[in-house]
Amino acid sequence: MFGYVKPMESELLVREYELYRSVYCGVCRSLRKETGFFSSLFLSYDAAFLAVCRMLLGENALSCKKKACIVHPFKKRSCLVGNPEISYAARVYAVLSYEKLRDTLKDGNFFKKCFALFWLPYFRLAKKRARLPALSQKIRFHLDNLAALEKEKTASVDMPAEEFGLLLAAIFKEGITEKWQGLYEDIGFRLGRYIYIADAAEDRKEDKRTKSYNPFILLYGENCLSPSINENIRSALFLELKQLAEYIEQLPFENKTAAEHIIKNTIYLGLPNKIRFLDDDLQERGTPDEQSL
C-alpha cells in the first residue's frame, strides 16, 4: 500500500488518534517480535488501516499497554497487543518487504541494488517466519504479472492497476470468514487500483527523467503532465473512490465508532489529500471545487 493509505490526522478525535497510533505501534512491535528486529524497516502507516479494517470482524477485547521502543526511548507509547489482526498485518508486511527488495534488486539503480542485496537474506528469513506461504505465492504471482506488463511496456493504466488490485484483494480477504470475504476482497481490489493509478500519476516526472516504465507516459507522451491529463486522472481516481466508499459503508462497524471514524477519515479525507499534487495545474485553470464522495 506504500504510504498512500493514511487518515488526515488533524481531523481525528483524540481517542481515535490514540487508537490509530496504538494499532501502528502494535504492528511495529509484532513485526520485530515475530519476524525479526529489523523487519519494520519498510513499515508504513498503511499497515494500521489493514489491521483496523480486519479488527472489525473480531470479538477480541482490545488490550493496550505502554511500551518503550528504540524510536521513542524516553517516552512510552500506547501499544495494542495480543490481537490476531495486528499479527496478520505485521506478517503481511514482512512478506511485502521481501518482495520489494527482490524487485529493487532487479530494477533499482546501483546504490538501491546494493542496499537490497545487503538486506535480502535477512528479509528472506523474515518472510519464512511470517508463516504465510499460500498468500506469499499469490503476492509473487501478481507482482510477476506486473513485471511482465512493465517489461512489455504495456500502454494501459487499467491492466497493471487490475493486477495490483488483485494483489491487495488477496491480502484483505485472506483468512476472512465466507460471509465477509467478498466484501473485503472488493475493498482490497478498489483500494489497490486507486493506489496504483495515484502512484503512477505522481511518478510521471521522475519516470520521464529516468525513462522508467509509466503507463501515462506511454499513453500520452509529451502531454502526460498537461493540466487536461491531470483532470482526467483526478476524475478517474474519484470514480475509484466512490466505488470504494460504497464497499466501506457495508462494513460491520456496529458500536466500534473509533475504528469507523478512522476508516472513513482515511477514505473520505486521507486518500483525496494524497492526490493534491494533481490540483496545482487544475487550480490555474479555475476548475470547480472538489466534489464530495
N, C-alpha and C positions, 0 to 999 in steps of 0.2 A: 504493500500500500504506500510505502515510500514517502511519507511526510505530508500527504495531502489531506488525510482524514483526521482532522483536529477541530474541536469546537472553538468558537470565539469566546475565550476565557473571560473577557470583561463582561459578558452577558450571563455568566453563570452565577447563581446564588452561592454564598459561602459554603453551605453544606454540599452543594453539587460539585463545586470545585474541589473540596476536600475528598469527596468520594472518587472523583476523577483522578486526582493525584495519588490516592491510595491504591487504585487499581493499577496505574502505571508503575508505581514503586513495587507493587506486588509482583507484576510481571517481570520486572528487572531482577528482583530478588530470587524469584523462582528460576529464571534463566541461569543465574550464577550457581544456584544450588543444584539444579537438575542436569544442566548440560555443560557446566564449566564456568570458572570465574570471569573469563573474558568474553563469554557468549553474548553479553549485552552490548558489544562494540557497535553493532549496527541497529540497535533497538530504536524505534521511533514511537511517537505517541499514537500512531495508528493501532498499535497493539492493544491499547486501552479500549478503543472503540470495538474491536473484535471481541474482547473479553466482556464488556458491558452488554453488548447485544446478546451474547450467548448466556450470560448470567440471568437474563430474564426468565429462562426456562428452568432454572434450578430452584430447589427448595432449601438449599443450604443457607443457614443464617450467616450473615457477613461478620467476619471477625477481623478487626483492625488492631494492630499493635504498633507502638512507637519503636522504630528501628533506626539505628545509625548506619551509615554506609561510607564508602571511600569518597564519594562525591560530596556528601554532606556530613563530614566527620564530627562537627561541633554542635549540630542541632538535629535531634532525632525527628524523623518524619513518620507520619501515619502510613501504615503499610497493610494492605489486605492480604491475609494469609489463609492457607488451608482451603482454598477454593479450586475445584477442578477446572473451571474455565480459565482461571488465571494461569494454571499449569499448562493448559492446552495452548493458550495464546503464546506463552513463553516457548514451548517446544516447536510450535509452527515457525516462530521467528528464528530459531536455531537452524531449521531446515532452509528457510529463505536466505539466511545469511550465507550458508554454504553455497547455495546455488548462485547467489550474487557474486561471490568470489570466483566461482567457476567461469561465469560469463565474463568477468573482468579479465581473467587470465587469457581468455580467447580474444577479446576485443578492445581491451584498455591500452593506454599508452605505456611507454616503458616503465615509468615510475609506478603507475597503478598495477601493472603486471607484477612488479617486484613486491609490492605490498600484498597482492593476492597470493603470490607464491609463498610468502612468509607465513600467512595466516591459514592457508588452505588445509594443511594437516590437522591443525587444531579444530577447525570447524567441521572437518570430516568426522572427527570423533564426536563433536557436539551433535551433529546430525544423527549419528548412531545412537547416542544417549537419549535423543528426543523420542525414540520408540514410535515413530510414525511411518513405517515402511510403505504401506499402501498409499498414503497421502503423498509421501515423498516422490513416488513413481508418477503420480498424477501431475504434481507440480513440474517435475522434469519433462514430462510429455508435452505439456503446454508451452514450457519455455523453449523446448526444441522446435516446436511448431512456429513459435515467434521468431526464433533464429533463422529458420528456413525462409520465412516470409521476408525477413530482413536481407538475407543473402540473395534472394531473387529480386530484390529491390521492388517489392510489390507496391504499386501506386494506388493504394487503398488505405483509408483510415479504418474502415469498418472491419476488415479482415483481422488485422492484428489486435484491434480493440476487442473483437469477439474472443480471441484466444486468451487475452488477459482477463476478460470477464469470466470465462470458463475456469480459469485458474483460481480466481477468488471465490467463485461459486463452490468449487470443491473444498476450499478451506472453510467457508462459512457453514456448509452443511455437514461436514464430517462429524459423525457420531451423534447427530441430532435425531430425535425420535421421528418416526414416519409422519406424524401429524403435522410437524413444523418444518420438515426437511425441505419441502418445495418452496416455502416462503423464504427460508434462509438462503437457499440456492439462488432465488430470484434477486434477493438483496445483494449477495456477493457478485452476481453477474452484472447488474446495473452499476454497482459501485466500481467494479473493475473496468468497465467500459469508460466510465467517467474519468477515472484516474489516467488511463492510457491516453485518451484524447487530450486531456488537460496537460499532461506531461509532454506529449509530442508538440503541442502548441507552444508551451513555454520554452522548449528546447530549440525552436526553429533557428534563432540567430546563431547559437553555438554550433548546431549541427550543420548549418550552412557554411560556417567558417571552417569547420574541421572535415567537411564533406562526409559526414556520417549519415546513416540512414534516417530519414524522416519522411513519413508519407505525405505531409503537407508540402514539402519541397518538391517531391516527385509529381504531385498533382498540380501545383500552381506555379512552380518555377520561381522566377524573379518576383512574382506578385504574391508570394506566400506570406509576406509580412504586411500586406496592404490593409488599410482600415476595413475594406469591404470583406476581406477574408476573416479578419478578426470578428466582424459582426456575425458572419456565418458560423464560425466556431462557437462563439458565445451562445447563439441560438440553439445549436446542436447540443451543447452541454446542458443548457436549461431544459431541453426536452428529456435528456437522460435523468436530470434531477427530478423532474415532475413524475416520471415513472418510478424512480427510486422512492420518492416521497409516498406514493400510493402503497408501496410494499411496507414501508416503515410504519405507516398508520395501522397496519394489520398486526403488529407485534403485540404480544400479551403483556402490556405494561401493568395492568391491574392497579395495585396500590404502590408500585415502585416508581414514585414520582421523580426522585432524584435521577435515577437511571433514564427515565423517559425524557427528562429535560436535557440531559447530556447528549442523548442520541439525536433528538430533534434539533438541538442547537447545532450539532455537527452538520446535519443535513441542510437545514434552512439558512444557517448563518456561516458556519465554518467553511463548507465546500465552496459556496459562492465567493467568499472572501479570498480564497486561494487563487481565483482566476481574475483578480483585479488588474493583473497585467494586461488583460485584453481591453480594459476600459480607456487606456491612455489615448489611443487613436480615436476611439469612438466618441469620447468627450469633445474632441476637437471638431467633430462633425455635428455635435449637438444632438446626439441620439436620445431617445426617450428614457425616462427613469427606468431602472431595473424592475422588471415585473416580479411580483411576489409569486412564490410557489403555491 
